């Protein structure tokens, strides 16, 4: 969170110059004159940006997301880069001049007017350099970037480490793990200055940071006990004072105390506070807070922040059992919270473009009715803009640290690097009310068993020692989960089946298979199903002669995503998608349009079923975060919105399944099915409902009932025979308005034409599908 927004600064983003070479050993004096005279290619560049995008903008390489073009960029993985520019700024002896790079990718040496300011080795966090005494009016800034791939070769890759097929180069290097190639992202081992650059001039006596935390909330929200922690550059002299004042919709507070040292805490109580609630539970109230440092009554420095007053907790057990005697449930302000949402994956393979896509993607969260997102550990840490938007919308964030699907180094040097990264990340993000949980990584506990060796993930010092210590220091109030799924010592002995929180991937067979129906977890933090993009999107990223068929098609494989052609990393995914179609409809269509539609229908029914499986078992089940909202490059995937923003059918079905009040049918048992009212509001809701066969119009159920608050209530019983193959339209009216859904009855194979006619008759098919 940038607490100094609105304060004057020198924005050093924009037009830069770039010199590059494919020789990773090349050296050039880091001055504009020497670089211009080097004889190496010199091109204009944009900051924020990525090196590859500058090559495209200058006509040197084609658009990387079309056809096989992304593979042309593999040869630039050894490229050495020099960015440089001039700017006007004078040295101000009475103030501190701080040069900040919000994102440098990643092994970089930074020079100002020929002076080496320092070196960086982390793409994921900002880097700040004090430049007091170095500014001289007309200034020259040079950033020399060494390539990450050869740099990785200098580290020891011992047999005890483990990674995804293309990910070993990333184990020691603090880049987003997906950049080396993933099953959802291409190999794009980029480089560049990917977030803004700025020069700030700040008072010598100042606040470094302030953090307002909720210690506790009184009964019925009658009061909130707060703690304002701070650190500053405060001289050891009398007369210094700290103060904070905040306001939210008529509620105000003010507190002050002497500043006796460089750090401290102000504890105070707010009477009748406005509480921050997640979506569907109340208003996400935010206080606009100003924190002031003054001396003898005169303000010297101030920080501004937005703060939500709320508590968040996680009730969890190490394991569960077949009777559900376990737990994994979030609480907000003491109330149980049922999570409906998605996994947040890279918005773009070239992260300088993330900021252009974030508003639209967050709008899709609203449209789909999500109240939680999980920021996946293979990604970057998102922009302040992302967290600000979610604060205001009341969408909770499960935040992974940037490690995924690997056994990472345990060396002291790596522990220190990760600890420094985590401290920066936590300090930047902790003020956001939306953040509900810190998680150490994605599936690294599971990765300890993928090598065939029965290794205990509790040996991992990174997530059992390093990260917990940072969080105890910097954010002691929020819950922490060492991994997702987390395998503690009890769970390691018991086995994966008994985890209370899990990722439901398995065979990815028919979505009503025993794998899903018999899963024991209380909370599914990942579950997905493939869906083909629309033909319109396919024509944007596939070559005309590679649109069809999908068999023996290298462009389908690359965009499926199998990131390195000729290497079977994730080649199974195209066949998996086709088999899911064949499972549901008995055959695979013989043309692109029909295949795309059938695949989207399979995905839509699957995602809807997964959400209903969990909602219909509230509170035995406590949340589901499906994989995933939107693609970060054009591909065949589990996303429900493709890279170009076109919604798949699954998006519309999920929007229905995640309504605050949903009427749904549980799966058949004993000649019938339960009609269940899933009510996520705090109020009992009267409903008038009907269930009818869309072909015959036969009324299967109808009447009036009461949907109990915050519950899944059985309100009727519908007859069922195993031989039936049909579709039901479900409709209801409540104080929330009118709602509708559908249920696909019977066993596959279904006739694809009949299925389409059914969902049109049920009113569930958008016209047209985006």
Secondary structure, 3 states (H helix, E strand, C coil): CCCCCCCCCEECCEEEEEEEECCCCCCCCCCHHHHHCCCCEEEEEEECCCHHHHHHHCCCCCCCCCCCHHHHHHHHHHCEEEEEEEEEEECCCCEEEEEEECCEECEEEEEECCEEEEEEEECCCCEEEECCCCCEEEEEEEEEEECHHHHHCCCCCCCCCECCCCCHHHCCCECCHHHECCCCCCECCCCEECCCEEEEEEECCEEEEEEEEEEEECHHHCEEEEEEEEEEECCCCCCEEEEEEEEECCEEEEEEEECCCCEEEEEEEEECCCEECCCCCCCECCEEEEEEEEECCEEEEEEEEEECECCEEEEECCCCCCCCCCCEEEEECCEEECEEEEEECCCCCCHHHHHHHHHHHHHHHHHHCCCEEEECCCCCCCCHHHHHHHHHHCCEEEEECCCECCECCCCHHHHHHHHHHHHHHHHHHCCCCCEEEEECCECHHHHCCCCCCCCCHHHCHHHHHHHHHHHHHHCCCCEEECCECCCCHHHHHHCHHHCCEEEECCCCCCCCCHHHHCCCCCEEEEEECCECCCHHHHHHHCCHHHCCCCCCCHHHHHCCCCCCCCCCCCCHHHHHHHHHHHHHHCCCCCCHHHHHHHHHHHHHHHHHHHHHHHHCCECCECEEEEECCECCCCCCECCCECCCCCECHHHHHHHHHCCCEEEEECCCECCEEEEEEEECCCCCEEEEEEEEECCCCCEEEEEEEEECCCEEEEEEEEECCCCCCEEEEEEEEECCEEEEEEEEECCCCCCHHHHHHHHHHCCCCCCCCC
